[in-house]
Structures are given as C-alpha cells and as structure tokens.
Amino acid sequence: MNIKKIYILEDRGILFIQGPDARDFLQNLVTNDINKVTKKNTCFASLLSPQGKYLFDFLIAQHKNGYFLDCEKKQIEELYKQLMVYKLRSNIKILNLSNEFVSAVLSYEKFLSFDGARDIEGNTIEYHKDPIFLDPRNKKLGGRIITNLEKLKLSLKKLDLETSNPKEYYKLSHSIGIPQKNTNKLKNKIFGIECNFEELNCIDFKKGCYVGQENTSRIKLRNKLSKRLLPVELIEGELKENAPILNNDNEIGKILIDNEYPFALVKYLNENFDTKVKYKSENAKIKINFPDWIK
C-alpha cells in the first residue's frame, strides 16, 4: 500500500456495544479474549454457532465506554439480530452506527508514523478520540481507523492522505489469503478453526467458555484440522459456488466464495494437494495458494 493512500471501506458496518455488562457479554460469546481489548490494543474475533461453525467475524476496538465491532456490512443486520438474541437481561445497549461511522485503511508505514504507534499487531492509539490500530490479523493489512465519515474527510488533508479505490486493498487482502468480502457464503459451511482463525489471532484457547468452544478445542487438541480456507487464483473459465475442486478424479476441495476474491475449503493434507498443480472446478481452471503465515 502507498503511504499516501487511504481506503474508505463503505462496505463495512459498525456496531457499538456499551453498558455495565458489555465486557462480560462479549467475553461469553466470542472466540477471543475481550480482556485483550483496551485503549492500547484491538483484537480480531468471531461468533460461531454452538457446533463451532462460522457465523460472523469482526474487529473489536474500545471506544469511550464501549466497543466498536467492525464487520462486513452485508452481515451487520444479521450480527445485530444474533447479538440481540443473546442479550437477554444483560445491561447493555447495541447500536448500529453504520450510517454514521466508517472503517478506513491506511498503510503499515503510515500507521507507524503516528506518535505512540508500535510495530505490534493490534497496537492501538487514539486519533481525535477515535481508535486507529495496526490490523490484529496481519501487519500487511496496514492500519485501520474507525471514525465518523465527515470527520475523516476533514482530516485527510492534515494527514497528507488521499482516497483510493478499496479494490486495491481487497486485492491485497486476497493475495495475502485473508477473506473480507462475501463472507456470508461461509456461514454454517465451515468450522471457525478451518478459517485459519488460530493463525489470524482470532481464537484464544486459554480463555473460558464461548459459543462453539467445545468443537473448536476438540479439533485443536486432537489435531483433527485437515481442511483450510485458502485463496483461489482463477486461471480461466468461471467459478461456481459449491463446485468441487478436482486433481484428476480426486476431489481435494470445494469452492465456497466464487466472486471477485474467491476462496475454497481445501483438504490441504491430502496427498493430491499441491500448490504447483492447476486444478479443475467444473468449467474453470484454478490454482490454490497457501499463505506463508500458515505454519
């Protein structure tokens, strides 16, 4: 990313959770430890089904007396409804601020130029009382700020930044191997841990119970992780959601996200999986990339 560019992600939604029970409410639901979230640190987390299947993922940043949840806007209403189901008697308020606040991305180098910024994933500082942080998933995704859109536009000149097409950012994210678009296509189709959430700092295996924790921990402790969500490179043809991926007659995966930034659930330990191979998926020819941050 260019140090002078900023990407305003108007396809992201923002929820705000506040109230005396906000911390405990989130701690009992999400995969990460909410105690990590402070004015100096932001985290990545997920809300799973009771079976441990993927439902939503989001960034959690502290703001004033509550927490911002930065989620793909396509999922924001469903996330809001799901949280309201769990709310019960918790003394909290859940507000959808997607029409007022926006998430924007700037380069890794630009983030480090701010006073007090540290080269640590999730490191957070305040800029005009709003959180700005180094992406907790991967430093290559740069810095991120959650703020009022009009306030941000007024700050661009002072920050020596100019807006650029978000497609540049999402193309980078896909090349790194981190899905951020059309994640609704993953819902209930894939275990959270299969989304590489351990490597993306999304799961804390030392925290207490959360929704879906039993299956997630079982897969981890019994070394049962045999499939992963991996980025797909389309060579020719057209991808189709849920289409099998074949190496000769051997199925090694399935296309889950078939749009501009495609991903597939792949049997990465299968003897027929090789990143150098060109695979077939119905009328498409593809390659599957294996991110270097997955050990």
C-alpha positions as MATLAB code, in Angstrom:
seq = 'MNIKKIYILEDRGILFIQGPDARDFLQNLVTNDINKVTKKNTCFASLLSPQGKYLFDFLIAQHKNGYFLDCEKKQIEELYKQLMVYKLRSNIKILNLSNEFVSAVLSYEKFLSFDGARDIEGNTIEYHKDPIFLDPRNKKLGGRIITNLEKLKLSLKKLDLETSNPKEYYKLSHSIGIPQKNTNKLKNKIFGIECNFEELNCIDFKKGCYVGQENTSRIKLRNKLSKRLLPVELIEGELKENAPILNNDNEIGKILIDNEYPFALVKYLNENFDTKVKYKSENAKIKINFPDWIK';
ca = [
       0.000    0.000    0.000;
       1.130    3.517   -0.806;
       1.893    5.608    2.298;
      -0.215    8.484    0.950;
      -3.342    6.413    0.233;
      -6.363    5.698    2.395;
      -9.139    3.252    1.561;
     -12.577    4.150    2.909;
     -14.434    0.869    3.316;
     -18.065    1.837    2.935;
     -18.932   -1.861    2.633;
     -18.079   -2.350    6.316;
     -20.642   -1.915    9.071;
     -20.110   -0.694   12.631;
     -21.928   -1.837   15.765;
     -21.365   -0.201   19.146;
     -21.917   -2.132   22.375;
     -21.933   -0.246   25.644;
     -23.194   -0.643   29.189;
     -22.072   -2.137   32.529;
     -22.276   -5.713   31.209;
     -20.697   -5.096   27.779;
     -17.357   -6.757   28.566;
     -18.862   -9.887   30.146;
     -21.475  -10.118   27.390;
     -18.857  -10.260   24.657;
     -16.496  -12.452   26.695;
     -19.144  -15.179   26.950;
     -19.830  -15.174   23.196;
     -16.765  -14.504   21.047;
     -13.707  -16.634   20.281;
     -11.114  -14.170   21.517;
     -10.408  -12.838   24.998;
     -12.189   -9.490   25.312;
      -9.830   -8.576   28.152;
      -7.183   -8.001   25.465;
      -9.203   -5.068   24.140;
      -8.044   -1.800   25.672;
      -7.283    1.714   24.511;
      -3.870    0.338   23.526;
      -4.942   -2.922   21.861;
      -7.583   -4.145   19.400;
      -8.466   -7.755   18.574;
      -9.971   -9.899   15.839;
     -12.784  -12.235   16.911;
     -15.555  -14.442   15.620;
     -19.026  -15.510   16.664;
     -19.595  -19.196   15.960;
     -22.595  -21.489   16.033;
     -22.941  -23.828   19.031;
     -21.409  -26.514   16.772;
     -18.337  -24.325   16.152;
     -19.311  -23.354   12.598;
     -18.520  -19.914   11.186;
     -21.228  -17.244   11.506;
     -19.506  -13.833   11.714;
     -16.069  -12.313   12.118;
     -15.213   -8.769   13.183;
     -12.604   -6.462   14.647;
     -13.231   -5.248   18.214;
     -11.881   -1.865   19.289;
     -12.519    0.014   22.519;
     -14.247    3.369   22.119;
     -15.152    5.595   25.057;
     -17.238    3.407   27.398;
     -17.920    0.602   24.952;
     -16.743   -1.417   21.967;
     -16.847   -0.976   18.208;
     -17.479   -4.135   16.173;
     -16.252   -3.692   12.603;
     -17.949   -6.299   10.376;
     -18.736   -6.755    6.688;
     -21.832   -4.637    6.074;
     -23.639   -7.490    4.296;
     -23.663   -9.260    7.654;
     -24.227   -6.350   10.010;
     -28.007   -6.666   10.387;
     -27.774  -10.424   10.961;
     -24.995   -9.902   13.503;
     -27.116   -7.292   15.275;
     -30.085   -9.692   15.443;
     -27.906  -12.553   16.693;
     -26.433  -10.412   19.467;
     -29.912   -9.269   20.468;
     -30.930  -12.937   20.831;
     -28.085  -13.438   23.300;
     -28.697  -10.134   25.100;
     -31.448  -11.444   27.419;
     -31.127   -9.487   30.695;
     -27.646   -8.106   30.098;
     -27.411   -4.432   30.944;
     -26.126   -3.290   27.561;
     -27.120   -1.289   24.519;
     -26.343   -2.448   20.988;
     -26.371    0.319   18.390;
     -25.951    0.059   14.634;
     -23.797    3.072   13.743;
     -23.110    2.046   10.136;
     -24.696    5.230    8.766;
     -22.529    7.447   10.982;
     -19.173    5.703   11.348;
     -16.838    4.223    8.772;
     -13.810    1.957    8.726;
     -10.808    3.124    6.692;
      -7.432    1.559    5.943;
      -4.036    3.174    5.618;
      -0.605    1.681    5.028;
       1.546   -0.063    7.605;
       4.189    2.650    7.166;
       1.652    5.437    7.691;
       0.384    3.856   10.892;
       3.901    3.663   12.301;
       4.373    7.373   11.571;
       1.786    8.298   14.243;
       3.057    9.327   17.657;
       2.922    6.400   20.058;
       2.387    3.751   17.361;
       4.164    0.432   17.898;
       5.013   -2.328   15.444;
       2.724   -4.879   17.095;
      -0.401   -6.430   15.578;
      -3.433   -4.921   17.279;
      -1.483   -1.955   18.665;
      -3.943    0.905   19.132;
      -3.646    4.643   19.624;
      -6.221    7.415   19.664;
      -6.585    9.963   16.905;
      -9.045   12.731   17.787;
     -10.619   10.340   20.327;
     -11.138    7.572   17.731;
      -9.230    4.253   17.649;
      -6.577    3.740   14.999;
      -4.789    0.398   15.071;
      -2.431   -1.971   13.281;
      -4.575   -4.784   11.912;
      -4.555   -7.600   14.519;
      -4.802  -10.296   11.810;
      -1.689   -9.449    9.808;
       0.547   -6.371    9.665;
       0.486   -6.438    5.873;
      -3.158   -5.316    6.039;
      -1.922   -1.992    7.416;
      -3.527    0.377    9.859;
      -7.245    0.930   10.368;
      -9.290    3.756   11.804;
     -12.938    3.740   12.860;
     -14.384    7.221   12.858;
     -17.182    9.494   11.712;
     -17.089    9.756    7.908;
     -17.332   13.556    7.778;
     -14.699   13.852   10.482;
     -12.399   11.599    8.465;
     -12.840   13.591    5.268;
     -11.916   16.784    7.114;
      -8.734   15.111    8.424;
      -7.407   13.787    5.113;
      -5.501   16.922    4.146;
      -3.946   17.239    7.585;
      -2.907   13.575    7.449;
      -1.495   14.023    3.930;
      -3.722   11.224    2.621;
      -5.841   10.838   -0.487;
      -8.657    8.360   -1.007;
      -8.087    5.416   -3.305;
     -10.217    2.586   -4.693;
     -10.875   -0.054   -1.977;
     -10.448   -2.744   -4.637;
      -6.684   -2.231   -4.289;
      -6.949   -3.111   -0.604;
      -9.186   -6.130   -1.117;
      -6.923   -7.420   -3.863;
      -4.028   -7.236   -1.383;
      -6.077   -8.999    1.295;
      -6.933  -11.805   -1.124;
      -3.299  -12.184   -2.195;
      -2.287  -12.484    1.476;
      -5.019  -15.095    1.940;
      -7.459  -13.267    4.237;
     -11.143  -13.183    3.159;
     -13.089   -9.992    3.800;
     -15.686   -9.975    1.017;
     -18.816  -12.146    0.735;
     -18.014  -13.925    3.983;
     -21.741  -14.639    4.362;
     -21.112  -17.520    1.920;
     -19.152  -19.277    4.677;
     -21.970  -19.334    7.222;
     -22.593  -22.767    8.713;
     -20.448  -24.389    5.980;
     -17.073  -24.389    7.690;
     -15.687  -24.671   11.203;
     -14.241  -21.455   12.571;
     -10.835  -23.041   13.110;
     -10.828  -24.073    9.411;
     -10.878  -20.350    8.560;
      -7.283  -20.159    9.868;
      -8.551  -18.262   12.877;
      -5.789  -19.548   15.124;
      -3.107  -18.080   12.842;
      -5.092  -14.845   12.430;
      -5.121  -14.254   16.210;
      -8.883  -14.805   16.365;
      -9.093  -17.647   18.895;
      -7.826  -17.668   22.459;
      -7.574  -21.282   23.609;
      -6.847  -20.221   27.189;
      -9.991  -18.163   27.810;
     -13.159  -19.567   29.326;
     -16.216  -20.813   27.503;
     -17.689  -19.168   24.425;
     -20.223  -20.254   21.831;
     -18.793  -23.139   19.786;
     -15.808  -23.618   22.093;
     -16.205  -27.368   22.633;
     -15.805  -28.436   18.990;
     -13.174  -25.777   18.317;
     -10.999  -27.012   21.186;
     -11.567  -30.656   20.260;
     -10.340  -30.119   16.690;
      -7.291  -28.285   18.033;
      -6.371  -30.679   20.845;
      -6.923  -33.864   18.836;
      -5.048  -32.483   15.833;
      -8.105  -33.044   13.612;
      -7.653  -29.981   11.396;
      -7.497  -31.456    7.888;
      -9.146  -28.700    5.826;
      -8.423  -24.990    5.500;
      -9.922  -21.971    3.780;
      -7.426  -20.984    1.070;
      -7.375  -18.307   -1.651;
      -8.145  -19.374   -5.214;
      -6.487  -17.959   -8.315;
      -8.732  -18.205  -11.376;
      -6.710  -19.036  -14.484;
      -9.573  -19.445  -16.948;
     -13.303  -20.146  -17.044;
     -15.883  -19.263  -14.405;
     -16.136  -20.318  -10.785;
     -19.301  -21.729   -9.287;
     -20.170  -21.722   -5.587;
     -20.050  -25.204   -4.001;
     -18.395  -26.720   -7.100;
     -15.836  -29.457   -6.318;
     -12.124  -28.984   -6.983;
     -10.506  -31.947   -8.705;
      -6.983  -33.223   -9.210;
      -7.708  -35.726  -11.974;
     -10.640  -37.621  -10.410;
      -9.669  -36.872   -6.816;
     -11.699  -34.215   -5.007;
      -9.462  -32.075   -2.830;
     -11.798  -29.206   -2.009;
     -14.852  -27.101   -2.740;
     -15.366  -23.522   -3.895;
     -17.128  -21.512   -1.166;
     -16.650  -17.891   -2.248;
     -16.920  -17.629   -6.025;
     -16.893  -13.877   -6.552;
     -14.098  -11.425   -7.314;
     -11.925  -12.635   -4.435;
     -12.536  -16.418   -4.365;
     -11.777  -18.864   -1.572;
     -12.144  -22.620   -1.220;
     -12.231  -25.144    1.596;
      -9.290  -27.417    0.774;
      -8.064  -30.768    2.120;
      -4.591  -29.330    2.497;
      -3.091  -32.500    3.985;
      -4.373  -34.689    1.139;
      -1.656  -36.327   -0.962;
      -3.343  -34.929   -4.085;
      -2.968  -31.320   -2.930;
      -0.047  -29.397   -4.401;
       0.155  -25.626   -4.790;
       2.042  -26.102   -8.059;
      -0.846  -28.003   -9.660;
      -3.556  -26.441  -11.813;
      -6.894  -27.846  -10.720;
     -10.277  -28.161  -12.405;
     -13.547  -26.965  -10.907;
     -16.356  -27.668  -13.363;
     -15.605  -25.298  -16.293;
     -12.815  -23.429  -14.523;
      -9.065  -23.933  -14.249;
      -7.573  -22.688  -10.983;
      -4.565  -22.607   -8.702;
      -4.734  -22.693   -4.914;
      -2.294  -20.595   -2.924;
      -1.024  -21.484    0.543;
      -0.261  -18.366    2.650;
       3.227  -18.177    4.135;
       1.823  -17.135    7.540;
       0.257  -20.585    7.982;
       2.878  -22.827    9.543;
];
